[in-house]
Amino acid sequence: MILVDTSVWIDHLHRADAELIALLADDQIGCHPLVIEELALGSIAGRGAVIELLANLTQFPSLQHDEILHLVDSHQLWGRGLSAVDVALLGSALIAAGAKLWTRDKRLAAVWAEIGDPTH
């Protein structure tokens, strides 16, 4: 399962991404509540339908506050330009067996390449 970051969704909503469409058709894409919340704050065409479709994807687990702090400390993630949402998504992908994280955020991608599975 691939957790798709907000950056990828935003690009896809502006210009269809063939790879994302194919992965959605193969039921390989999951979502996270924080991604839905970030997108809900934007101005997107068909906002209600998009939010509903994202909510109907397989949902990745959410980490608790103490788990996020442990992740930050254990991987020394402070001072690296990551947001709280970035770290939450990173942690979510790490605890989901065999998951990958797909992002276009350079800082998040660099950290995922270090501590996750950098294949996507």
C-alpha positions as CSV (number, residue, x, y, z in Angstrom):
1,M,0.0,0.0,0.0
2,I,1.3,3.5,-0.9
3,L,0.6,6.5,1.3
4,V,0.2,9.5,-1.0
5,D,1.3,12.8,0.4
6,T,-0.7,16.0,-0.1
7,S,1.9,17.3,-2.5
8,V,1.2,14.5,-5.0
9,W,-2.6,14.9,-4.6
10,I,-2.4,18.6,-5.3
11,D,-0.4,18.1,-8.5
12,H,-2.8,15.3,-9.5
13,L,-5.8,17.5,-9.0
14,H,-4.3,20.2,-11.2
15,R,-3.1,17.7,-13.9
16,A,-4.0,14.1,-13.9
17,D,-1.1,11.8,-12.9
18,A,-1.3,8.5,-15.0
19,E,0.8,6.6,-12.5
20,L,-1.5,7.6,-9.6
21,I,-4.6,6.7,-11.7
22,A,-3.2,3.3,-12.4
23,L,-2.3,2.6,-8.8
24,L,-5.8,3.8,-7.7
25,A,-7.3,1.3,-10.2
26,D,-5.2,-1.5,-8.7
27,D,-6.2,-0.5,-5.1
28,Q,-2.6,0.2,-4.2
29,I,-3.2,3.7,-2.8
30,G,-4.2,4.5,0.8
31,C,-4.8,7.8,2.6
32,H,-4.3,9.4,5.9
33,P,-6.7,11.7,7.8
34,L,-4.2,14.5,7.9
35,V,-3.9,14.5,4.1
36,I,-7.6,14.7,3.8
37,E,-7.6,17.6,6.3
38,E,-4.9,19.5,4.4
39,L,-6.7,19.1,1.1
40,A,-10.0,20.1,2.7
41,L,-8.4,23.4,3.6
42,G,-7.6,24.1,-0.1
43,S,-9.6,25.4,-2.9
44,I,-10.2,22.4,-5.1
45,A,-12.8,21.7,-7.8
46,G,-15.3,19.2,-6.7
47,R,-14.1,19.5,-3.1
48,G,-16.9,17.4,-1.5
49,A,-16.5,14.5,-4.0
50,V,-12.7,14.6,-3.7
51,I,-12.8,14.5,0.1
52,E,-15.3,11.6,0.0
53,L,-13.2,9.6,-2.4
54,L,-10.1,10.1,-0.3
55,A,-12.0,9.1,2.8
56,N,-13.1,5.9,1.1
57,L,-9.6,4.8,0.4
58,T,-7.8,2.4,2.8
59,Q,-6.8,4.6,5.8
60,F,-3.3,4.5,7.2
61,P,-3.0,4.3,11.0
62,S,-2.4,7.5,13.0
63,L,0.3,7.7,15.6
64,Q,-0.3,9.0,19.1
65,H,1.5,12.1,20.3
66,D,4.1,10.2,22.3
67,E,4.8,7.9,19.3
68,I,5.5,10.9,17.1
69,L,7.9,12.4,19.7
70,H,9.7,9.0,20.0
71,L,10.0,9.0,16.2
72,V,11.4,12.5,16.2
73,D,13.9,11.6,18.9
74,S,15.0,8.2,17.6
75,H,15.7,9.4,14.1
76,Q,16.8,13.0,15.0
77,L,14.2,14.6,12.9
78,W,14.4,18.0,14.4
79,G,15.8,20.9,12.4
80,R,15.3,19.2,9.1
81,G,12.5,21.3,7.8
82,L,9.7,18.8,8.3
83,S,6.2,19.7,9.5
84,A,4.2,17.9,12.1
85,V,2.1,16.5,9.3
86,D,5.2,15.3,7.5
87,V,6.4,13.4,10.6
88,A,2.9,12.0,11.2
89,L,2.8,10.6,7.6
90,L,6.3,9.3,7.9
91,G,5.5,7.4,11.1
92,S,2.3,6.1,9.6
93,A,4.0,4.7,6.6
94,L,6.7,3.2,8.8
95,I,4.3,1.2,11.0
96,A,2.1,-0.1,8.2
97,A,3.7,-3.4,7.0
98,G,5.3,-3.1,3.6
99,A,4.0,0.5,3.0
100,K,5.6,3.1,0.9
101,L,5.4,6.9,1.1
102,W,5.0,8.9,-2.1
103,T,5.8,12.5,-1.8
104,R,7.1,15.4,-3.9
105,D,8.3,17.2,-0.8
106,K,12.1,17.1,-1.1
107,R,12.8,17.2,2.6
108,L,10.2,14.5,3.4
109,A,11.5,12.3,0.5
110,A,15.1,12.6,1.8
111,V,14.1,11.4,5.3
112,W,12.0,8.6,3.8
113,A,15.0,7.5,1.7
114,E,17.0,7.4,5.0
115,I,14.7,5.5,7.3
116,G,11.9,4.1,5.1
117,D,11.7,2.3,1.8
118,P,12.9,4.7,-0.8
119,T,11.5,2.8,-3.8
120,H,8.8,5.4,-4.5
